[in-house]
């Protein structure tokens, strides 16, 4: 059993489709790698993501994020569960191949606090707090 304080979702779309929207309509179009989070020591690689997100708190902002290998966020054990399901945010399209890594990664409580409420519009914050499908 995994006691997790959250998940990190890495969303991917199949490059054989021209757009993300097109990929959403295909059974092999999208996949999400879910990584469970637990409280412990700070993870420097996770902090890189948080720092980039901090720079794009308002619509239209951009932050360079190059040469980042997301596999650096993976736990040592790469065993996973897989299933077909939906996105966890509205409109909750039922088109996702999920891969949930069995082992969580450790992040600090400060990192979790920094990630708990994105800045932005009132609509964004309301959606964030009530995002489950």
Secondary structure, DSSP 8 states (H G I E B T S, - for coil): ----SEEEEEEEE-TTSSSHHHHHTSTTSEEEEEEEEEESS--HHHHHHHHHHHTT-STT------S--GGGGS-S---EEEEEE--SSTT--S-EEEEEESS-EEE-HHHHHHHSS--S-HHHHHHHHT---
